Structure formats: C-alpha cells, structure tokens
Amino acid sequence: MNASVATRELAFEPVDNARLANFVGPMDENLRHIEQRLNVQVNRRGGHIEVSGTTAAASAAERVLRRLFELSSKESITPDRVHLAVQEAGMEEATTTPVLVPPRPSDEVLIHTQRGGIRGRGQNQKQYLHNIHTNDLTFGIGPAGTGKTYLAVACAVEALQTDRVRRIVLVRPAVEAGERLGFLPGDIGQKVDPYLRPMYDALYDMMGFDRVARAIERQVIEIAPLAFMRGRSLNDSFIILDEAQNTSVEQMKMFLTRMGFGSKAVVTGDITQTDLPKQQVSGLKHVMNVLPGVEGVAFTNFTSRDVVRHPLVQRIVQAYEQKQAAAAPDRPGGNGA
C-alpha cells in the first residue's frame, strides 16, 4: 500500500480529569472505536492525542475528536454518540478505502419541533431534509435505520406547527411482512395501527402522547390505508407514504396523483425488503425509473453508511448488500439518484 500517511498532533485543554474521562471513555474505549471505524491509529498521553492514517482518514478523525471534546463539556460521550460523530464526518467503514463526503452545506436544514431541534446526520440525511423543504414530492430510499421515516415525520410536524399545512396524513400499504396475522378487530384506525407503529413512535417523540392523541381525534393527524386513498384529493396536507416498496405500480401511481394544492408528499421505502407476491413489480422500484428529472420531484438514496442505529445494524445491512451483489452481479437495477 503506497497511500501517504499523515500524522495530526492534537492538544485538548484545559485538562479536566472528569471531562477527559468522559471524552476518551473507559479504557480509552471511544478512541478505540474511532480507530476501528476510520482505520487510523490513535495514541493518547494525557490531553495530547496523536492520530496517524491516510490524509482523509486523519482529517476525519481530527474532526470527530474535536467535536466529541466540544460535546464532552455538556453531555455524556457514549459509544452511540461516537458512532453518530463518525457518521457526521462522512467516512466509509474501516473495511473500505476512506472516502470523504462533501462538506456540510451552508444552508443546512434544522427542523424545529416542540421537543427540540432535529438535524440531519451525514450528507445523505442533510440532502434528504433539503429535498423535502425544496420539493413537493421527495423519495427516501434505502435500508432500515437510516432515518427516512423519522425525518419525514419531523418535517411534517414542523409544517403542521408552523401552519404551512392543516393536517398530516400517514399512509401505508397493509401488507404483512411474511406472516399471516389473521383477522384484526376494531375500526379502520385500529386495524391499520399495527402497520403504522414507526410513524406513531416518531410522532410521540416529537409531540408527546397526549397531543398526538388529540390531533388524531380531531383528524388533524389522519391514518389512511393506501387502499382507501383512491378518489381523494388532499389539499394543504403533509402526506407520508411509508414502506412504499410494498405498493404495486398501479397503487403508486394512484397515491402520487392524490396530491392537491398546498400539499407536500414524502415516500419512503427499502426496495430490498419487498413483501409483495413473487413476480409482482414494486411500485417504488418502478417509479425510480419513471420520475427522475421531473421538476418538483427529488430522490435521496441512502446506503448502509447512513444507518444511525446500533453499529451492528450497519454491519448487518452491509453483509446483506454484499451477499445480494455476489448472488446477482449482473442484475440491472433502477437509478433513483
């Protein structure tokens, strides 16, 4: 390997033992995590840290370390927080050649909710939020754990609270994930509730349980099975279609033509986890070849690098991606970039 090696000497002062312990973690655990993720070598002596690696990796590690030290004065630096800081640095996993993602745009979108501010982590999440704010129809496509649904709900809540829309409409195809759940009792809301848990969880996180319950009771937040959308025209609404990989081509077209004046729609899904019958084409996969280039429509493609759950989730997604690529190396795929 002929890649040039860069060394960075970092001094973190003033040295406060409690803050330093929080910064580096037990037995320098946080530093070891950075080493593994960014493929660098990190040596510490007191508040002085030396980082060695490729130029791009050493620069990313320096940014991560400075960011974590800044945060160490006001919050606990856990392995999860280190993981997110590495994501924000925009580097590939240590098993690949480090690639630096373009710097954060100056017009980064910050979502304001009653429970606090929410911002994108990593370039794709930031681009996703930018796309939602600047387009009437946005597609977020990628694996589980990349924040597609959560960020879409955050944008919907902000739009509702700032009176840019009059209601939020949550839509999902009622397709069982490889299981037969049988007859579900109750009204239509109770029947669809189990399929909408991820969006409910995000709403509760941002608005609180009581506010969400009141909003649903007043139909300010509406739960709509995809099959019940036909014939409707939704004005002044923020519409989220989740798990869109389980729509047929006809259903996707039907949904997209429900948008009325003053409305915004976000469609999320993962084309690698389709629960449709075999041989049936996913409406999400089909639309990736139909709408790119249409004015007012934006696509954001997430990858395993954007996973913001437990680091193991990221490795699981990567393992599946590699297995699928090896099994069908010549299989054509849609381009939704």
Secondary structure, DSSP 8 states (H G I E B T S, - for coil): ----EEEEEEE--S--HHHHHHHH-GGGHHHHHHHHHHT-EEEEETTEEEEEEEHHHHHHHHHHHHHHHHHTTTS---HHHHHHHHHHHT---TTS---------TT--EEEETTEEEE--SHHHHHHHHHHHH-SEEEEE--TTSSHHHHHHHHHHHHHHTTS-SEEEEEE----SS-------SSHHHHHGGGGHHHHHHHHHHH-HHHHHHHHHTTSEEEEEGGG-TT--B-SEEEEE-SGGGSBHHHHHHHHTTB-TT-EEEEEE-TTS--S-TT--BHHHHHTTTSTT-TTEEEEE--GGG--S-HHHHHHHHHHHHHHHHH-TT-------
